[in-house]
């Protein structure tokens, strides 16, 4: 059985990811160009040549494509079947990228703010968002209240945890 050349895998993955995000080629080109801080809009003909496998982007552009879609370069070029390297390592997509761990002593700073609570029961990772109530020392989650416990790990989104936007020239 013959394997698909990686350039075809790249072309197919790029197109299927773009379509799964419900982006037309022209919409993607404009959005991607802004994301990368390009002076000009990426030509639709360039994207089309990538998607049919006629041409391949340079290394820097591959990295930018992966960053734009929130996937790994290895997935994009066909070297991995995992879209994001964080999936499977801790069970939560992008957890390490956008959430910062809160030390137990700092929980009081998150009164009435959303906190992501994780724990492992020895077999499986669990995680849920909750609003911390400092006075009662509990988290109000979607279906229940959860009392603070020493085996939980706590995370929050902070302005510093997100990538800084690039200036549009």
C-alpha positions as CSV (number, residue, x, y, z in Angstrom):
1,X,0.0,0.0,0.0
2,X,1.5,3.3,-1.0
3,X,1.5,6.2,1.4
4,X,0.5,9.7,0.6
5,X,3.3,12.1,0.0
6,X,3.6,14.6,2.9
7,X,3.0,17.5,0.5
8,X,-0.4,16.0,-0.3
9,X,-1.1,15.5,3.4
10,X,-0.2,19.2,4.0
11,X,-2.4,20.3,1.1
12,X,-5.4,18.2,2.3
13,X,-5.0,19.2,6.0
14,X,-4.6,22.9,5.2
15,X,-7.8,22.9,3.1
16,X,-9.8,20.7,5.5
17,X,-8.8,22.9,8.5
18,X,-9.8,26.1,6.7
19,X,-13.1,24.6,5.7
20,X,-13.8,23.2,9.2
21,X,-13.3,26.8,10.4
22,X,-15.9,27.9,7.9
23,X,-13.5,30.2,6.1
24,X,-13.7,31.0,2.4
25,X,-10.3,31.3,0.8
26,X,-10.5,35.1,0.5
27,X,-11.6,35.3,4.2
28,X,-8.7,33.2,5.3
29,X,-6.2,35.2,3.3
30,X,-7.4,38.5,4.8
31,X,-7.6,37.1,8.3
32,X,-4.2,35.3,8.1
33,X,-2.5,38.4,6.7
34,X,-3.7,40.5,9.6
35,X,-2.7,37.8,12.1
36,X,0.8,37.8,10.6
37,X,1.1,41.5,10.4
38,X,1.7,41.4,6.6
39,X,1.8,44.6,4.6
40,X,-0.3,43.0,1.8
41,X,-3.1,40.5,1.8
42,X,-2.0,36.9,0.9
43,X,-3.1,36.3,-2.6
44,X,-5.9,33.7,-3.0
45,X,-3.8,32.1,-5.8
46,X,-1.0,31.4,-3.3
47,X,-3.4,29.7,-0.9
48,X,-5.0,27.8,-3.7
49,X,-1.5,26.5,-4.9
50,X,-0.8,25.3,-1.3
51,X,-4.2,23.6,-1.1
52,X,-3.8,21.7,-4.4
53,X,-0.2,20.7,-3.6
54,X,1.4,22.7,-6.4
55,X,3.5,24.7,-4.0
56,X,4.5,24.7,-0.4
57,X,5.0,27.6,2.0
58,X,8.4,28.4,3.5
59,X,9.2,27.2,7.1
60,X,8.3,30.6,8.7
61,X,4.9,30.6,7.0
62,X,4.3,27.0,8.2
63,X,4.9,28.1,11.8
64,X,2.5,31.1,11.3
65,X,-0.2,28.8,9.8
66,X,0.1,26.4,12.7
67,X,-0.1,29.3,15.2
68,X,-3.1,30.8,13.4
69,X,-5.0,27.5,13.5
70,X,-3.8,26.6,17.0
71,X,-2.2,23.3,15.8
72,X,1.3,21.9,15.6
73,X,3.5,22.2,12.5
74,X,3.9,18.4,12.7
75,X,0.2,17.9,12.3
76,X,0.0,20.4,9.5
77,X,2.7,18.7,7.4
78,X,1.6,15.1,8.2
79,X,4.2,14.0,10.7
80,X,1.7,13.7,13.5
81,X,-2.0,12.7,13.9
82,X,-2.4,14.9,17.0
83,X,-3.5,18.5,16.1
84,X,-2.2,19.9,19.3
85,X,0.7,18.5,21.4
86,X,-1.0,19.4,24.6
87,X,-3.9,17.0,23.9
88,X,-3.3,13.7,25.7
89,X,-0.5,15.0,27.9
90,X,-2.9,16.4,30.4
91,X,-6.3,15.8,28.8
92,X,-7.2,19.4,28.2
93,X,-6.8,21.1,24.9
94,X,-4.6,24.3,25.1
95,X,-4.6,24.2,28.9
96,X,-0.9,24.9,29.1
97,X,-1.1,27.6,26.4
98,X,-3.8,29.9,27.9
99,X,-4.2,29.1,31.6
100,X,-1.8,30.0,34.4
101,X,-1.7,27.9,37.5
102,X,-2.9,29.6,40.7
103,X,-1.1,28.8,43.9
104,X,-3.5,27.8,46.7
105,X,-2.5,30.9,48.8
106,X,-3.5,33.1,45.9
107,X,-7.0,31.8,45.5
108,X,-8.4,34.7,47.6
109,X,-7.5,37.0,44.7
110,X,-10.0,35.1,42.5
111,X,-13.1,35.8,44.6
112,X,-16.1,35.8,42.2
113,X,-13.9,35.1,39.2
114,X,-13.8,32.0,37.0
115,X,-11.3,29.4,37.9
116,X,-10.6,26.1,36.1
117,X,-10.3,23.2,38.6
118,X,-8.5,20.0,37.7
119,X,-7.9,16.8,39.5
120,X,-6.9,13.2,38.7
121,X,-8.7,10.2,40.4
122,X,-5.8,7.9,39.5
123,X,-7.3,6.8,36.2
124,X,-8.6,9.9,34.5
125,X,-8.2,13.7,34.4
126,X,-11.1,15.8,35.3
127,X,-11.6,19.5,34.8
128,X,-14.4,22.1,35.2
129,X,-14.9,25.8,35.4
130,X,-16.2,27.3,38.6
131,X,-16.7,30.7,40.2
132,X,-14.8,30.9,43.4
133,X,-16.6,32.1,46.6
134,X,-13.9,33.2,49.1
135,X,-16.3,33.5,52.0
136,X,-17.6,30.0,51.7
137,X,-14.4,28.6,50.2
138,X,-16.3,26.8,47.4
139,X,-16.5,26.9,43.7
140,X,-19.9,27.2,42.0
141,X,-19.7,24.9,39.0
142,X,-22.4,24.2,36.4
143,X,-24.1,21.4,38.3
144,X,-22.8,21.6,41.8
145,X,-20.7,23.4,44.3
146,X,-17.3,22.0,45.0
147,X,-15.4,22.7,48.2
148,X,-11.8,23.7,48.0
149,X,-9.5,20.6,48.3
150,X,-5.7,20.3,48.5
151,X,-5.5,17.8,45.7
152,X,-7.1,20.1,43.2
153,X,-5.0,22.3,40.8
154,X,-6.4,25.7,39.9
155,X,-5.9,27.7,36.7
156,X,-7.2,31.0,35.4
157,X,-6.9,33.1,32.2
158,X,-5.1,36.3,32.8
159,X,-4.2,39.0,30.2
160,X,-0.6,37.8,30.3
161,X,-1.6,34.3,29.4
162,X,-2.8,35.2,25.9
163,X,-0.5,35.9,23.0
164,X,0.0,39.6,22.4
165,X,-1.8,40.8,19.2
166,X,0.4,41.9,16.4
167,X,0.1,45.5,15.2
168,X,-1.5,46.1,11.9
169,X,0.7,48.3,9.8
